[in-house]
Amino acid sequence: MSSRTRTVSGAFQSYIQGLFQAPRGTQLRMSEGMETDSQALNHLLTEASVDWKGLTGEIARQADALLGGDDSALILDESAFAKKGQASAGVARQWKGRLGKVDNAQVGVFSALCRGRRVTLLDSRLYLPKSWVEDE
């Protein structure tokens, strides 16, 4: 029996571009007008092995080489996104700083490197409220 490895680098690049270009971040919309198809994106997101820690580490190393120095700053911030219902991961009644109140939201935690007027996103994580973490 032969072992087959499917290369996903092209699909991964298209996925990242699609996240920025598609008006709605659905897999089908992201694959339209790109050099990959919906099936390749589906494989990437459901079955392929992606070294996310390695990717974010490389992004951080390259950002530091370009923007790092005595006059640079590491920015850590959270941002809440309004959500209706409970279908999205991490949605709960939680603090929404921009609105100054507790409401149904998803919260992301972001890190960025800044030097002068130049800034780049380094990493992001979805904040999971205690009710999500403790729910089996």
C-alpha positions in Angstrom: 0.0 0.0 0.0 1.5 3.4 -1.0 1.4 6.4 1.3 0.2 9.6 -0.3 0.9 13.1 1.1 -1.2 15.9 -0.2 0.6 19.3 -0.4 -1.5 22.0 1.1 0.9 25.0 0.8 -1.1 26.5 -2.1 -4.4 26.0 -0.4 -3.0 27.5 2.8 -1.8 30.6 0.9 -5.2 30.9 -0.8 -6.9 30.5 2.6 -4.9 33.3 4.2 -5.6 35.6 1.2 -9.3 34.6 1.2 -9.6 35.6 4.9 -8.6 39.2 3.9 -10.4 39.4 0.5 -13.7 37.6 0.9 -16.6 39.8 2.0 -18.0 36.8 3.9 -15.4 34.3 5.2 -17.1 31.2 3.9 -15.0 28.5 2.4 -16.9 28.6 -0.9 -16.6 32.4 -1.2 -12.8 32.3 -0.3 -12.2 29.8 -3.1 -13.9 31.9 -5.8 -11.5 33.7 -8.0 -8.5 32.0 -6.4 -6.0 29.5 -7.6 -7.5 26.8 -5.4 -10.8 25.1 -5.1 -13.3 24.6 -2.3 -12.3 20.9 -1.9 -8.6 21.9 -1.3 -9.6 24.4 1.3 -11.9 21.8 2.9 -9.0 19.3 3.1 -6.7 22.0 4.6 -9.2 22.9 7.3 -10.4 19.4 8.2 -7.6 16.9 7.6 -4.3 18.6 6.9 -1.7 19.1 9.6 -0.7 22.7 10.0 2.0 23.8 12.4 0.3 26.9 13.8 2.9 27.4 16.5 5.7 27.2 13.9 3.8 29.6 11.7 3.2 32.2 14.4 6.8 31.9 15.6 8.1 32.6 12.1 5.7 35.6 11.7 7.1 36.9 15.1 10.7 36.4 14.0 10.2 38.2 10.7 8.2 41.0 12.3 11.0 41.5 14.9 13.6 41.6 12.2 11.6 44.3 10.4 10.1 46.3 13.2 12.0 45.3 16.4 14.3 47.7 18.2 14.5 50.0 21.2 11.7 52.2 19.9 9.3 49.4 19.1 6.3 48.2 21.3 4.5 44.9 21.8 0.8 45.6 22.0 -1.6 43.1 23.7 -5.3 43.9 23.4 -8.7 42.3 23.5 -11.6 43.1 21.3 -15.2 41.9 21.6 -17.5 41.1 18.6 -21.3 41.3 19.0 -23.0 37.9 18.5 -26.6 36.8 18.6 -27.4 33.3 19.8 -24.9 30.8 21.1 -23.8 29.0 17.9 -20.3 30.5 17.6 -17.5 29.2 19.8 -16.9 31.3 22.9 -20.1 33.3 22.7 -21.3 34.4 26.1 -22.5 37.4 28.0 -19.2 39.2 28.6 -17.7 42.7 28.7 -17.6 44.7 25.4 -15.2 47.5 26.0 -16.2 49.6 23.0 -19.8 49.7 24.1 -18.9 49.9 27.8 -21.4 47.1 28.8 -21.9 43.4 29.2 -23.6 41.8 26.2 -23.6 38.6 24.1 -20.1 38.6 22.4 -17.1 36.7 21.2 -13.8 38.0 22.6 -10.4 37.8 20.8 -7.0 38.6 22.3 -4.5 40.0 19.8 -0.8 40.7 19.9 0.9 43.2 17.5 4.4 44.7 17.1 4.5 48.5 16.5 7.4 50.8 15.5 6.4 54.3 14.7 3.5 54.2 12.3 4.2 50.7 11.2 2.4 47.8 12.9 1.8 44.1 12.2 -0.4 41.5 13.8 1.6 38.7 15.4 -1.0 36.4 16.8 -4.5 36.1 18.0 -6.5 33.8 20.2 -10.2 33.2 21.0 -11.0 33.9 24.6 -13.1 31.1 26.1 -15.3 32.1 29.0 -15.3 29.9 32.1 -18.7 28.5 31.2 -17.3 27.2 27.9 -14.1 25.8 29.4 -16.1 23.9 32.1 -18.8 22.6 29.8 -18.1 18.9 28.9 
